[in-house]
Amino acid sequence: MKMYSDDLIVWNSFKTGNRKAYEILLNRYYTALFKYASRFTKNHEQAEDCIQESFIYLWEHRDALGTPESVKFYLFKTIRNNVFLYLKKNAQPLPVPLWPEEEPDTESQIIDLETRDYNQKKLTHLLAGVPDRQREALYLKYFEALSVEQIASTMGVNRQTASNFLHRGLNCLREQWYQLSVLLCWTIL
């Protein structure tokens, strides 16, 4: 996801009541926030409702908001908290985010698509073996480009724990990838 250098300018303008700045933030981050919220709930309407409620809350309380270091991080944390509160309030179990599926690249050559599809299936299969919190940390790091500090805050853990989630998740993936590759080599022989 692209980082915007003017986020803080837009944020500060939004805080003064500028509706255009509010719309810019909503349009800029809606898709990424929706994808992230959808990792916690398969109900797309529920994900949309949580995003809308979050943005309404932000608008109504803009005067009391501080200026975050990263607007993107602040919005991701806000959405995550709102989704979890919604699920808790409605007595639904707190889910673990699912790994995103890649959209096919129609301009790629057939061989590239087949390789990507194979690797995607392999990675998705391997991710199923990664513990839930580690999988969430990997998603936030590699798909949403959050820092370790931001991941820790988003997940409600300390920095070292977030770092451990990432380290262990990557090690788990490497080990499983290697084992699957060795198994495939032996199968081919």
DAFEN-V496826 format. One line per field, one symbol per residue. ss: DSSP state (H for helix, E for strand, C for the rest). burial: # if it has 16 or more other C-alpha atoms within 10 Angstrom, else .. Layout:
ss->???
burial->???
This chain:
ss->CCCCCCHHHHHHHHHCCCHHHHHHHHHHHHHHHHHHHHCCCCCHHHHHHHHHHHHHHHHHCHHHCCCCCCHHHHHHHHHHHHHHHHHHHCCCCCCCCCCCCCCCCCCCCHHHHHHHHHHHHHHHHHHCCCCHHHHHHHHHHHCCCCCHHHHHHHHCCCHHHHHHHHHHHHHHHHHHHHHHHHHHHHHHC
burial->......##.###.##.....##..##..##.###.######....###.##..##..##..#.......####.##########.##.........###................#.........##..#.##########..############...#.###.##.###.##..##............
